[in-house]
Amino acid sequence: MLLIRSMSMMLCVFVALALALPAPAASAAAPEVPAWHRFETAFESAKDYENPVQDLELKVRFVSPSGKEQTVLGFWDGGRAWRVRFMPGEPGEWSYETSAGDGSDKGLHGRSGTFHCTDYAGDNPLYENGPIRLSSDRRNLMHANGRPFFWLADTAWNGGLKATEADWKTYLADRRGKKFTGIQFVISQWRAGPTDREGQVAFTGQEKVAVNPAFFQRMDKYFDLCNESELVALPVLLWAIKGDINPGWNLPADQCVVLIRYMVARYGAHHAIWIVGGDGNYRGEASARWNEIGREGLKYNPGHLATLHPQGMNWPWSEFKDADWLDIETYQSGHGDNENTLKWLVAGPPATQWNEKPIRPVINAEPNYEDHLAYHSREPHSAFHVRRAAYWSLLVSPPAGVTYGAHGVWSWETELAEPLAHRGTGMAKPWSEAIQLPGSAQMKVMRELFDRLPWWELSPATELVLHRPEGEAWSQYIALAKTPDNEWGVAYLPDNDGVALNAKAFGGALEGVWFDPRTGKFSKT
């Protein structure tokens, strides 16, 4: 890794790096909730419903101290219990009022109350800085208060389904310590997780789904622990690859919408970014279906960003140009290792289509999983392969972030085993061993490097590299990005043999600093 600084700089800059509350009675004091935390209140319906998520929609209109209005959905929580969750950001007194169906259920309709939002006094960056939004130029992500947010996610698809609460805490502590900022996990049944660890499923049925509140009551704690650990929840709402158990594939679009609305209502007061579909092919005829699912499912989205997670080497975004509900373009460079696969990442759509309108952040949400068998060589992906894919991903498009994955963690193995429904991926270590694979520690090194740079200003400039790979030499591809003022540049060299640059493009003499992405050590050129 080479960091470049223009000698024209005058300054020496281091390249261093809610409580669940009953509906308030008129005489009760209004509850208090810190900013960017969860306000929650409960209601009891006046009657039973055969299938509540199909029979009734509970809407709750919130009014801020300054008079701004926002409507979210409440959700059924079993029996006659209903709840609403909301994340306020404006200090002062808030009010709310409910509406339900035709208004005949007096337990749910016409209920009102107030609560007081206070300033947050802690040091959790999620609560301190607020939820994740698009930056002003839409290239990357930031908190509500404008502070840049670097997406460094870990992949624990089965974590919320299979981990004990104690193990989830251990895992999150490890990832927080390694400076990850988000966790990707699945929150409904899918091919590698047909039930949770207690045998519960998120829903039953197909033409008219019925939600299982017990499944989500357990999942609530896993969301809570993510946020308490300073990690954004990145839930996959519906796994979408072909297969009868995957809801994004086998359910009618209107029933996908029912499930998504339920999950958004339940977790919309958490710090989250929705991954609406997982591992799907969203091109062609499927794009219209997923546009409908995303648009209608997120109709009452409380402002959280949303994306889709595509299949490997699948770039569907030209078919989602008018999708106002979609904010981030993620992709999966996947687990191959031949030259054609590498070329797709460094010279294919991620490197050539990031500037197409509408502008959205571009993030590799599934590069090589460490210790996963490569599709072509059939050798396990090493920490080097993981580093290479991560740095390439951050430099061939304007950097917004990247995801890491480890074999055994994503599937949450508890003993040496091949992941369910994933033949040929190789024997996976137990999650407790796999979290210690060296690549995850090197993600911390990468995060610390980018924290020391104005990474949100970087943009690809590989044309400044004078020597390009010839023929099939994509494995040695040199990626370079720089700031618009030409003061900073970052080049990733897979083989460390040196690089020839067009120095004139940087406006004068250059100072180079070598950075070792394995150790984090700097040295002069």
C-alpha positions in Angstrom: 0.0 0.0 0.0 1.4 3.4 -1.0 0.1 6.7 0.3 1.0 9.8 -1.6 1.1 13.4 -0.4 1.7 16.5 -2.5 4.7 18.4 -1.3 2.8 21.6 -2.1 1.0 21.3 1.2 1.9 23.9 3.8 1.1 21.8 6.8 2.4 18.5 7.8 -0.5 16.1 8.0 -0.1 12.7 9.5 -1.1 9.8 7.3 -1.9 8.0 10.6 -4.1 6.8 11.0 -36.9 2.5 25.7 -38.3 1.2 27.4 -41.6 -0.7 26.8 -44.2 1.7 28.3 -48.0 1.4 28.5 -50.1 4.0 26.7 -49.8 7.0 29.0 -52.8 7.9 31.1 -53.8 11.6 31.1 -52.5 12.1 34.6 -49.2 10.3 34.1 -46.0 12.2 33.5 -44.8 11.9 30.0 -41.9 9.4 29.6 -38.5 10.6 28.7 -36.3 9.1 25.9 -32.8 10.2 24.9 -32.3 11.4 21.3 -31.8 8.6 18.8 -33.0 6.0 21.2 -36.2 3.9 21.1 -39.6 5.2 22.3 -41.9 2.3 22.7 -45.5 2.1 23.9 -48.0 -0.8 24.0 -51.7 -1.1 23.1 -54.3 -3.8 23.6 -56.8 -4.5 20.9 -60.4 -4.7 21.8 -60.9 -8.0 20.0 -59.0 -11.0 18.6 -58.0 -11.2 14.9 -57.6 -14.4 13.0 -54.5 -13.2 11.2 -53.5 -9.8 12.6 -50.9 -8.8 10.0 -53.4 -9.5 7.2 -56.5 -8.1 9.0 -55.4 -4.8 10.4 -52.8 -2.0 9.9 -52.0 0.2 12.9 -50.7 3.6 11.9 -49.2 6.0 14.3 -48.6 9.7 13.5 -45.8 11.3 15.5 -45.5 15.1 15.7 -42.1 16.7 16.7 -41.6 19.7 18.9 -41.2 21.8 15.8 -44.4 20.5 14.2 -42.9 18.0 11.7 -45.0 14.9 11.2 -44.1 11.3 10.5 -46.3 8.2 10.3 -45.0 4.7 11.1 -46.7 1.4 11.5 -47.3 -0.4 14.8 -47.0 -4.2 14.9 -48.8 -7.1 16.4 -46.8 -8.9 19.2 -49.1 -11.8 20.0 -52.5 -12.2 21.5 -54.1 -8.8 21.8 -50.8 -7.0 22.3 -49.7 -4.4 19.8 -46.7 -2.0 20.0 -45.3 1.0 18.3 -41.6 1.9 18.2 -40.1 5.2 17.2 -36.7 6.9 17.2 -36.9 10.6 17.9 -34.0 12.9 17.1 -35.4 16.3 18.1 -35.3 17.3 21.8 -38.5 18.5 23.3 -42.1 17.2 23.7 -43.5 14.8 21.1 -47.1 13.7 20.6 -48.6 10.8 18.8 -52.0 9.5 17.7 -53.1 6.2 16.3 -55.5 5.1 13.6 -56.5 1.5 13.0 -58.6 0.0 10.2 -62.1 1.3 10.1 -61.8 2.8 13.6 -64.0 0.2 15.3 -61.2 -1.2 17.5 -61.2 1.3 20.3 -58.2 -0.4 21.9 -56.1 0.6 18.9 -57.8 3.5 17.2 -57.7 7.1 18.4 -55.1 6.5 21.2 -52.9 9.4 21.9 -50.1 10.4 24.2 -46.8 12.4 24.6 -43.2 11.8 25.5 -40.2 14.0 26.0 -37.0 13.6 24.0 -33.9 14.6 25.9 -30.3 15.2 24.8 -28.1 12.1 24.8 -25.2 12.3 27.3 -23.3 9.1 26.5 -20.5 8.2 24.1 -22.1 5.5 21.8 -21.4 7.0 18.3 -24.8 5.8 17.0 -26.8 7.6 19.7 -24.4 10.6 19.7 -24.3 11.1 15.9 -27.7 9.7 14.8 -28.8 7.3 12.2 -27.0 6.7 8.8 -27.9 9.0 5.9 -26.5 9.7 2.4 -23.8 12.3 2.2 -24.5 15.5 0.4 -22.9 14.3 -2.8 -24.6 10.8 -2.4 -21.2 9.1 -2.8 -20.9 7.7 0.7 -22.6 7.6 4.1 -22.8 9.9 7.1 -24.6 10.2 10.4 -27.6 12.5 10.9 -25.2 15.2 12.3 -23.0 15.0 9.2 -20.2 12.9 10.6 -18.8 10.5 8.0 -19.7 6.8 8.5 -17.4 4.1 7.1 -19.3 0.9 6.4 -17.1 -1.9 7.6 -19.5 -4.8 8.0 -19.0 -8.4 9.1 -21.1 -11.2 7.7 -23.0 -13.3 10.3 -25.9 -14.4 8.2 -26.9 -17.1 10.7 -25.7 -15.2 13.8 -29.1 -13.9 14.9 -30.8 -17.2 14.2 -28.3 -19.6 15.7 -26.2 -17.8 18.3 -26.9 -17.9 22.0 -27.3 -14.5 23.6 -24.0 -15.0 25.4 -22.2 -16.0 22.2 -23.7 -13.1 20.3 -22.3 -10.7 23.0 -18.9 -12.4 22.7 -18.9 -12.1 18.9 -20.1 -8.4 18.9 -17.4 -7.5 21.4 -14.7 -9.0 19.1 -16.0 -7.2 16.1 -16.4 -3.9 17.9 -12.8 -4.3 19.2 -11.7 -4.7 15.5 -13.5 -1.5 14.6 -16.3 -3.0 12.5 -19.3 -0.7 12.2 -22.1 -3.0 11.1 -23.3 -6.7 11.1 -25.0 -8.3 8.2 -27.5 -11.0 9.4 -30.7 -12.7 8.2 -33.9 -12.3 10.1 -36.2 -14.8 8.5 -35.8 -18.4 7.5 -33.5 -19.2 4.6 -31.7 -22.1 3.1 -28.8 -22.2 5.5 -31.1 -21.4 8.5 -34.5 -23.0 8.2 -35.3 -22.2 11.8 -33.7 -20.3 14.7 -31.9 -22.2 17.5 -35.3 -22.8 19.3 -37.0 -24.3 16.2 -39.0 -21.1 15.6 -39.7 -19.6 12.1 -40.5 -16.0 11.3 -43.7 -16.9 9.5 -45.9 -19.7 8.1 -48.0 -19.9 5.1 -47.6 -18.7 1.5 -50.6 -17.1 -0.1 -51.5 -15.5 3.2 -48.5 -15.5 5.6 -48.9 -15.5 9.4 -46.2 -13.9 11.5 -44.8 -15.7 14.5 -44.2 -13.1 17.2 -42.1 -15.5 19.3 -39.5 -15.6 16.6 -39.2 -11.9 16.6 -39.4 -11.4 20.4 -36.2 -13.4 20.6 -34.6 -11.5 17.6 -35.3 -8.2 19.4 -32.4 -8.7 21.8 -30.0 -9.4 18.9 -30.8 -6.0 17.4 -30.5 -4.3 20.8 -27.1 -5.9 21.4 -25.8 -4.7 18.0 -26.7 -1.1 18.7 -25.5 -1.3 22.3 -22.2 -2.5 20.8 -21.9 0.5 18.6 -22.7 -1.6 15.5 -25.4 -0.8 12.9 -27.8 -3.7 12.3 -27.7 -4.7 8.6 -30.6 -7.2 8.4 -31.5 -9.2 5.3 -35.3 -9.1 5.4 -35.9 -11.8 2.8 -33.3 -14.2 1.3 -34.0 -14.2 -2.4 -32.0 -16.9 -4.2 -33.9 -19.7 -5.9 -35.3 -22.3 -3.4 -38.6 -23.1 -1.8 -37.4 -22.1 1.7 -36.2 -18.6 0.7 -39.1 -16.2 1.1 -37.8 -13.6 -1.3 -38.0 -16.3 -4.0 -41.1 -18.3 -3.2 -43.6 -15.9 -1.7 -45.9 -13.7 -3.8 -44.8 -10.1 -4.0 -47.7 -8.9 -1.8 -46.8 -11.3 0.9 -43.2 -10.2 0.8 -44.6 -6.7 1.3 -46.5 -7.8 4.4 -43.4 -9.3 6.0 -41.2 -6.4 5.2 -43.7 -3.9 6.7 -43.8 -6.0 9.8 -40.0 -6.1 10.2 -39.6 -2.4 9.4 -42.3 -1.6 12.0 -40.6 -3.8 14.6 -37.0 -2.6 14.0 -37.4 0.9 12.6 -36.5 2.4 15.9 -33.1 0.6 15.8 -30.0 1.9 14.1 -30.3 -0.2 10.9 -29.9 -0.2 7.2 -32.3 -2.6 5.4 -31.0 -5.3 3.0 -34.4 -6.0 1.5 -33.4 -9.1 -0.5 -30.4 -11.4 -0.1 -28.4 -13.2 -2.8 -31.1 -12.5 -5.5 -31.0 -12.1 -9.3 -32.8 -8.7 -9.6 -32.3 -8.3 -13.3 -34.8 -8.6 -16.2 -38.4 -9.5 -15.2 -37.3 -9.8 -11.5 -36.4 -6.1 -11.4 -40.1 -5.0 -11.7 -41.1 -7.5 -8.9 -38.4 -6.2 -6.5 -39.1 -2.6 -7.3 -42.7 -3.3 -6.2 -41.6 -5.1 -3.1 -39.1 -2.4 -2.1 -41.5 0.5 -2.9 -44.5 -0.9 -1.1 -42.6 -2.7 1.7 -40.8 0.5 2.7 -43.9 2.7 2.3 -43.7 3.5 6.0 -40.0 3.3 6.4 -38.9 5.7 9.2 -36.0 7.1 7.1 -33.5 4.2 7.2 -31.4 3.6 4.1 -32.1 0.5 2.0 -30.4 -1.7 -0.5 -30.5 -5.2 -2.2 -27.8 -7.8 -1.9 -27.3 -9.4 -5.4 -25.9 -12.7 -6.5 -22.2 -13.0 -7.3 -21.0 -10.8 -10.2 -24.5 -9.5 -10.7 -24.9 -5.8 -11.4 -28.7 -5.0 -11.6 -28.6 -1.2 -10.9 -29.3 0.1 -14.4 -32.8 -1.4 -13.9 -33.3 0.5 -10.6 -32.6 4.0 -11.8 -36.1 5.3 -10.7 -36.2 3.3 -7.5 -36.5 6.1 -4.9 -36.7 3.5 -2.1 -33.2 2.2 -2.9 -30.2 4.2 -1.6 -27.1 2.0 -1.8 -25.7 -0.1 -4.7 -24.1 -3.2 -3.1 -22.6 -6.0 -5.1 -21.0 -9.4 -4.5 -17.6 -10.0 -6.1 -17.9 -13.4 -4.6 -15.6 -16.4 -3.9 -14.0 -17.1 -7.3 -10.3 -16.6 -7.9 -9.6 -17.0 -11.6 -8.5 -14.0 -13.7 -11.9 -13.4 -15.2 -13.5 -13.1 -11.7 -10.8 -10.7 -10.6 -11.2 -8.6 -13.8 -14.9 -8.3 -13.0 -14.1 -6.5 -9.8 -11.2 -4.2 -10.9 -12.3 -3.5 -14.5 -16.0 -4.5 -14.6 -19.1 -2.7 -13.3 -17.8 -1.7 -9.9 -15.0 0.2 -11.6 -16.8 1.5 -14.6 -20.5 2.2 -13.6 -20.2 3.9 -10.2 -20.6 7.3 -11.9 -23.9 6.5 -13.5 -27.0 8.4 -12.5 -28.5 8.4 -10.0 -25.4 8.6 -7.8 -25.5 6.1 -5.0 -22.8 4.7 -2.7 -21.2 1.5 -4.1 -20.2 -1.2 -1.6 -18.9 -4.7 -2.0 -21.1 -6.5 0.5 -19.7 -10.0 -0.2 -16.0 -10.3 -1.4 -13.9 -13.4 -0.7 -14.8 -15.1 2.6 -11.7 -16.0 4.5 -11.1 -19.8 4.7 -13.9 -20.5 2.1 -12.8 -22.7 -0.7 -12.2 -20.7 -3.9 -14.5 -21.7 -6.7 -11.7 -22.2 -9.2 -8.4 -23.2 -7.4 -10.4 -25.1 -4.7 -7.9 -23.7 -2.2 -9.1 -21.7 0.9 -9.2 -18.0 0.5 -6.3 -16.5 2.6 -6.0 -13.3 4.5 -4.2 -11.9 1.5 -7.1 -12.7 -0.8 -9.4 -10.9 1.6 -7.2 -7.9 1.9 -6.8 -7.6 -1.8 -10.5 -7.8 -2.5 -11.2 -5.2 0.3 -8.7 -2.6 -0.9 -9.6 -3.1 -4.5 -13.2 -2.6 -3.6 -12.5 0.6 -1.7 -10.4 2.2 -4.5 -12.0 1.2 -7.8 -15.2 3.1 -6.8 -15.4 6.1 -4.5 -15.0 4.5 -1.1 -18.1 4.1 1.1 -17.1 0.9 2.8 -16.7 -2.8 2.4 -17.8 -6.1 4.0 -15.7 -8.9 5.5 -16.7 -12.5 5.8 -15.2 -15.6 7.4 -16.2 -19.2 6.7 -17.7 -20.6 9.9 -18.8 -17.2 11.1 -21.4 -16.5 8.4 -23.0 -19.9 8.9 -22.4 -19.9 12.7 -20.9 -23.3 13.0 -20.4 -24.7 16.5 -18.2 -27.5 15.4 -16.1 -28.3 12.3 -18.7 -28.8 9.5 -19.7 -27.9 6.0 -22.4 -25.2 6.1 -26.0 -26.4 5.4 -27.0 -26.3 1.8 -23.6 -25.0 0.7 -21.8 -28.1 -0.6 -18.3 -27.5 -1.9 -17.6 -24.4 0.2 -15.2 -26.5 2.4 -15.2 -27.5 6.1 -15.9 -24.5 8.3 -14.3 -23.9 11.7 -16.5 -23.2 14.7 -17.5 -19.5 14.8 -15.5 -19.1 18.0 -12.3 -20.1 16.1 -13.2 -18.4 12.9 -13.5 -15.0 14.4 -9.8 -15.1 15.1 -8.8 -15.7 11.5 -6.1 -13.1 10.7 -8.1 -11.3 8.0 -10.5 -9.8 10.5 -7.6 -8.2 12.5 -6.3 -6.8 9.2 -9.7 -5.2 8.6 -9.0 -3.2 11.8 -5.7 -2.1 10.3 -7.5 -1.0 7.2 -10.2 0.9 9.2 -7.5 2.7 11.2 -5.7 3.7 7.9 -8.9 5.1 6.4 -9.8 6.9 9.6 -6.5 8.9 9.1 -7.4 9.9 5.6 -10.1 12.1 4.1 -11.5 8.9 2.6 -14.9 10.5 1.7 -13.1 12.7 -0.8 -11.2 10.0 -2.6 -12.2 9.0 -6.2 -10.7 6.4 -8.6 -7.8 7.7 -10.6 -6.2 4.5 -11.9 -5.4 6.3 -15.2 -2.5 7.9 -13.3 -0.8 4.5 -13.0 1.6 4.4 -15.9 1.9 0.6 -16.1 -1.3 -1.4 -16.6 -1.6 -5.2 -16.4 -1.2 -7.0 -19.7 -3.1 -10.0 -20.9 -4.5 -11.9 -18.0 -2.5 -10.3 -15.2 -5.5 -9.0 -13.3 -4.3 -10.6 -10.0 -1.6 -7.9 -9.9 -3.9 -5.0 -10.6 -2.8 -1.7 -9.1 -5.8 0.4 -7.9 -5.4 4.1 -7.1 -7.7 6.8 -5.8 -7.0 10.5 -5.0 -8.6 13.6 -3.6 -9.9 16.3 -6.0 -7.3 18.8 -4.8 -4.6 16.3 -5.7 -3.2 16.5 -2.2 -3.7 12.8 -1.3 -3.6 9.6 -3.1 -3.8 5.9 -2.1 -2.5 3.1 -4.3 -2.9 -0.6 -3.5 -0.1 -2.9 -4.9 -0.7 -6.6 -4.5 2.9 -7.6 -5.0 4.8 -4.5 -3.5 7.1 -4.3 -6.5 6.7 -0.6 -6.9 4.6 1.6 -9.1 5.2 4.3 -11.7 2.8 7.3 -11.5 2.0 10.3 -13.5 3.4 12.8 -10.9 2.3 15.8 -13.0 -1.3 15.0 -12.3 -0.7 15.7 -8.6 0.6 19.2 -9.3 4.2 18.8 -8.3 6.6 16.8 -6.3 5.3 13.8 -4.4 6.0 12.3 -1.0 5.3 8.6 -0.7 4.8 6.5 2.4 4.6 2.8 2.3 1.9 1.2 4.5 1.8 -2.5 5.3 -1.9 -3.7 5.3 -1.0 -6.7 7.4 0.7 -4.9 10.3 -0.3 -1.2 9.9 3.3 -0.1 9.9 4.5 2.9 7.8 7.9 3.3 6.2 9.4 5.9 3.9 9.8 5.1 0.2 
